[in-house]
Amino acid sequence: MTDQLEALLQSSVKPDLFPPNSRYYGVAAMTIDAPDGHTITFLRRRIVPQPERFATVRWHRVVRTERPDTIAATEFGDPEMSWLLCDANGVMWPHELVDEPGDSVRITLSVDVPGTPVH
């Protein structure tokens, strides 16, 4: 392998800081030098997708004892995916999903994955 090709591969392959089930997966880490000389590392801003970009698979009726993580565990097999429920339902705070027993929570595909509309 040439030195140029090796350099290209090394510069383009960066391990992700977060696992694939994290809302921050794929969000780049950035650095800035502070006036006092130390380096500050931070994550780039994550833009929350509009709910319309999610294809609804089904609706989940909330019962009194549920939490966002228990719904995610039931629906996705991963309690840490409750952020996907928030994004798809247009809520900022996870508790908003389960505040009212009897309300419905949209269960969706990942953002921009096409699906058959369910109403």
C-alpha positions in Angstrom: 0.0 0.0 0.0 1.3 3.4 -0.9 2.0 6.0 1.8 -0.7 8.3 0.2 -3.3 5.6 0.3 -2.4 4.7 3.9 -2.7 8.4 4.9 -6.1 8.7 3.2 -7.4 5.6 5.0 -6.2 6.8 8.4 -7.7 10.2 8.0 -11.1 8.9 6.9 -11.6 6.1 9.3 -12.4 7.5 12.7 -13.9 5.4 15.5 -17.3 6.7 16.6 -17.5 8.0 20.2 -21.0 6.5 20.7 -22.6 3.1 19.9 -25.1 2.8 17.0 -28.1 2.9 19.4 -27.1 6.3 20.7 -28.8 9.5 19.5 -25.2 10.9 19.2 -23.9 8.2 16.9 -22.3 9.8 14.0 -22.1 13.3 15.6 -18.6 14.6 15.2 -16.4 15.6 18.1 -14.8 19.0 17.7 -12.1 20.8 19.5 -11.3 24.5 20.1 -8.4 26.1 21.9 -9.4 28.2 24.8 -7.7 31.5 25.5 -5.7 30.0 28.4 -4.2 27.4 26.0 -6.1 24.3 27.0 -8.2 22.4 24.5 -11.9 22.0 24.9 -13.6 19.0 23.2 -17.3 19.1 22.4 -19.9 17.5 20.2 -21.2 19.2 17.2 -24.9 20.2 17.4 -27.3 17.4 16.7 -30.3 18.6 14.7 -33.4 16.8 15.7 -35.3 15.6 12.6 -38.8 16.7 12.0 -41.4 14.0 13.0 -42.7 13.9 9.4 -39.4 12.3 8.3 -40.3 9.1 10.3 -42.4 6.3 8.8 -45.0 5.1 11.3 -45.0 1.3 11.8 -47.7 1.2 14.4 -49.1 3.0 17.5 -48.5 2.0 21.1 -51.2 2.8 23.7 -49.6 4.0 26.9 -50.5 2.3 30.2 -50.1 3.9 33.6 -47.0 2.1 34.7 -45.0 2.6 31.5 -41.8 4.7 31.0 -40.2 5.7 27.7 -37.4 3.1 28.3 -39.8 0.3 28.9 -41.7 1.1 25.7 -38.4 1.2 23.7 -37.4 -2.1 25.3 -40.7 -3.7 24.2 -40.9 -2.1 20.7 -37.2 -2.0 19.7 -35.6 -4.5 22.1 -33.4 -1.8 23.5 -34.4 0.5 26.3 -31.7 3.0 25.3 -33.6 3.7 22.1 -36.2 5.8 23.9 -34.6 8.9 22.2 -36.0 7.6 18.9 -39.5 7.7 20.4 -38.9 11.3 21.4 -37.6 12.3 18.0 -40.4 10.5 16.1 -43.1 11.9 18.3 -41.8 15.5 18.4 -41.2 15.7 22.2 -38.3 17.2 23.9 -38.6 15.5 27.3 -39.1 11.7 27.4 -41.7 11.9 30.2 -44.0 13.7 27.8 -44.5 10.4 26.0 -46.1 8.7 29.0 -47.7 11.6 31.0 -51.2 10.6 30.0 -52.2 6.9 30.1 -54.3 6.1 27.1 -52.3 8.4 24.8 -50.7 6.8 21.7 -47.0 6.8 20.9 -45.8 6.5 17.3 -43.5 3.5 16.7 -41.5 4.3 13.7 -38.6 3.3 11.5 -35.4 5.3 11.7 -35.4 8.7 10.2 -35.8 8.8 6.4 -36.3 5.1 6.1 -39.4 4.7 3.8 -42.3 2.6 4.9 -45.9 2.0 4.3 -48.0 4.7 5.9 -50.0 3.6 9.0 -52.7 5.8 10.3 
